[in-house]
Amino acid sequence: MANRPVLALAALLPLLAGCSGEPSEADMRRLVEAHTRRALERQGQGGFRAFDVFRKQGCVAAKSKSGGKPGQYDCYYAATFVPQPGQPPLTVNGKGRFGKSETGDKGLVFEDLGAQPR
């Protein structure tokens, strides 16, 4: 009987983790891909569709000293894609700020804080 509260809490942990406001890996991927697509199109390098691999590496609450607002997260990710057909894949380690849209909708916004190819 003593294990029931522990089991109940363990069952709720995934639900509670989803309420933290931190973006999911899928949300991050969607936003970073859209940002990358727009940036490449502005440079006349269209054709980018999606990353081959995208991994969320972690998030921290954005600090107000660095321009962060409550509910924003600075997140790190690694994204792999083929820049041009026939070229080897390129992995980029990036950092972005994710937060709720200020327009009042339920969407997330992304601000690129820099990427480093490797």
Beta strands, then each sheet from edge to edge (+ up, - down):
strand 1: 53-61
strand 2: 73-81
strand 3: 90-100
strand 4: 108-117
sheet 1: 1+ 2- 3+ 4-
end
